[in-house]
Amino acid sequence: MVAKVKTAKPLNVRARRKSLRLHGTIARDLGILIVSGRYKPGEILNNEVAASDRLHVSRTAYREALRILAAKGLVESRPRTGTRVSDREKWHLLDPDVLSWIFEFEPDDELLYSLFELRKIFEPEAAALAAERRTDAQLTRMAAALEAMEKHTLAVEEGRIADQDFHAALLEASANPFITSLTTSVSAAVAWTTIFKQRNSPLRRDPVPDHQRVFDAIAAGDPEGAHAAMAHLVDMAFLDTTRSKGPKLRQAKSLRREVAAG
């Protein structure tokens, strides 16, 4: 009797782990369909009975997947009406999973431009604060990240991880807890845009010198220089993306400027 109990426990653990992987996979697949526009805002998803039968999964796994999507603002469930795709204004766009789903295929032009617009708003300010507040340990971490970026390049995972670490250390050096709380989102944005820029061909230029100028200004305690260097870095990252994306994104940027100019 005791032996049977000992055997049952690891089986339950394995089953639970499999279930966790399963509903995460379902959430990912549905999330990609939503952010790519396959499922439109306001569209009602299949009920859990029909969906679980179609996907050949348990109702529990499908229900848990919907809970994941609801927590990220992608869907909302209402009594008697079912689960509906939320308006994009409710999506948690800076959620690392949502960002990864956006870049799984071809991201929406306006959405991509808006992401860089957001980076241009707060990353230069974070760099300026870092120039005033950074510690020696944070400088050392940024310097090590730069060295790794140069050694490995952004074409490989080691270089991309170093790039993320550079930006994470910079945000931490701002000593602003609200800015620091954006580290995971910024790291995801940096990682996925870097991968996206190289999906068809290698990067046309080396972005390490842009990062070096940001580092030099922060190390020198020059807030204005750090702000300008980071703004330039984001601008050049956006330019690299427009080259990869093609003319439509450049047109979107041009249109935004025309609207802003009145």
N, C-alpha and C positions, 0 to 999 in steps of 0.2 A: 504493500500500500504506500509506504514511504517512497519507494523507488519510483512509483508512478507519478507522485507529486513532483519529485525532482525533475522528472523528464518533461512534465507538462509546462513548467515555468519557462524554460528557454524557448520552447515552441511558441508560447504566447508572446514572448518578447520579440521573436523573429517575425511573427505575424503582425505585431504592432508596427515594427519598423517598416515592413513591406507596405502596410496601409499608409504610413506617413509619407513614404516615397511616392505612393500612388496618388494620393490626393494633391500632393505638391506638383506632380506632373500634370494632373488634370487642370489645376489652377493656372499653371504656366501656359498650357495649350489654349485654354479659354481666354486668358489674359492677352495673349498675342493676337487672337482673333478680334478682341475688343479694341485694343489700341491701334491695330492696323486698319480698322474701319470695316472689317468683315461683318461684325455685329455693330449696328448703329445705336447711338443713344436713344433710349426709349423702347428699344426692341426687347421683347420678352423671350427669355431663354426657355428651353424645354423644361418641363417639370422633371423632378428628380427621378420619377419612375421611368419616363420615356428616355431621359438622358442616360440613366444608368444602364438601361437595356441596350441603347444604341452603342454606348462605349464599352459595354461588357464589364462594368465595374459595379461594386456594391453601391446601394443608395447612400450608405454612410460616407463612403469615400467621396462621392459627388457632392454631398451636402457639406462636407468639410472643405472641399475645394471652393465652393461658393462663399463659405465664411471667410476664407483667405481673401478672395476678391472683394468681398464687402468691406473688410478691414482696410483695404487699399483704396476704397472709394469707387471701384469700378462697377459694382452692381449694388442694387438695393432690393430687398425682399419685402413684399407687402402682402398682408392677408388677402386671400381671394383673387389677387391679380398676378401672383407669382413673382419670379425674380426678373428684374428689369435692368438693362444696361443704363448706368448713370450718365448724366450729362458730363462732358469733359471737365467742366469747371469744378466738379467734385472729385476728380481723380487725384490721387496723391502722386503727382508727377515726379517728385524727387525721391520717391521710394526706390531703392536700388533695384528691386525686382521689376517694377514698372519701367524704369529706365532701360533695363536689359531687354524687356519685351519690345519696347519702342524701337530699339536698334537691331532687333532680330532680323528684320527685313529692311524695307526702305522707309525711313521715318518721314512723317509729314513735314513739308518745307517750313511752314509757319511755326510748327512746334520746335523744330530744330533751331530756327533762328531765335525763337524766344528763349531757348536754353542758353545760348551764348549771350543774349541780351541780359539775362539774369546774372551770368558769370561776370559780365562787364560791370554790373552795378556793384556787386559786393566784394569780388576778389581783389581789385585794386585797393579798396579801403582796408581790407584785411592785411594786405601787404604793407600799407602805410603804418598800421597799428603794430605790425610785427617788427618794423624797423625801430620803433620806439620801445617795445616791450620784450623782445626776444631774449632768451637766455643762451648761455654758451652751449648748453646741451642741445637746444633746439637748432642752433647754428651747425653744430657738429652733425646732427641728424640730416639736415638739409644738404650739407656738403657731401655726406656719404651717399645720399640719394643721387646727387648730381654725378658723382663719380661712377655710380652704377649705371646711370642712364647713358653716360658716354661710353662705358665699357661694353654694355650689352646692346644698346640702341633700342628704340621703341618698336622694332620689328619683332622682338621676342618678348616672352612673358616676363622675364627677369627685369628687362628695361622698363616695361609698363608698370610693374609693381613698384619700381623705384620712383617712377614719375608720380604715382599715387602717393607714395610716402613723402615726397617733396611737398606736394600740396597739403597733405595732412599736417606735416610739421609746421608749415607756414600758418595754417588756420589756427593751430594750437598756440603758436607764438603770438597771435593777436591778443591772447589773454582775455578774450570775450567769450563767455560760455555759450552765448546764443550763436555766435559765428562757429565756434568749435563743434556745436551740435550738428552742423551741416557737413561735417567731415565725410561721413559715409556717403552722402548724396554727391558731394563734389568728387570723391574718389570714383564713384560709379560713373559719373558723367565724363570724367577725364578718361577712364578706362575704355568706355564704350565708344566715345567719339574717336579715340586713337585707333581702335580696331576698325571702326567704320571707314576712317580715312584711308586705310590700307587694304580695303577689301578687293579692289580691282588692280591696284598697282602700288609699288613702294612709295613712301613719302618723298616728295620732290625736294625737300630741304630738311636740314637738321634743326630741330627745335631746341636742342640743348643750349645753344648760345642765348636764346631768349630767357631760359630759366637761370642761366648764369648771371645775366644782368639783374634779374630780380634778386638773386642771392647777394650779389655784390652791394646793391643798394641797402638791403636789410642789414648786412654785416657792417656797413658803414654808418648805420643809424640815420639814413636819409629817407624820411617818410615820403617826400615829394618824388624823389627818384624811384622809390619802390612802387609808388602808385603808378607812375608813368610806365615803368618797365612791365608791371603786371598787366596794365591796360593794353600795351603793345603785344604781350604774349597772348592774351585772349583774342585780340584782333587777328593775329597771324594764325592762331588755331582755327578761327572761323574761316579765314581765307583758305587754309588747307582743306577744310571741309567743303567749301563751295566748289573747289576744284574737283573734289571727289564726287560731289553730288550732281554737279552740272549746272546749266544756266537757270533752271527754275528757282533755285534758292537765291541766286544773285538777283533775280527779278523780284523776289519777295522782299529782299533787303532794300532794293531801290524803291519799291512801292511804299514801304514803311517810312522812308526818308521823305518821300513826296507828301505823304499824309501829315507827317510831323511839321513839314514846312508850311502846310496850309495851302 
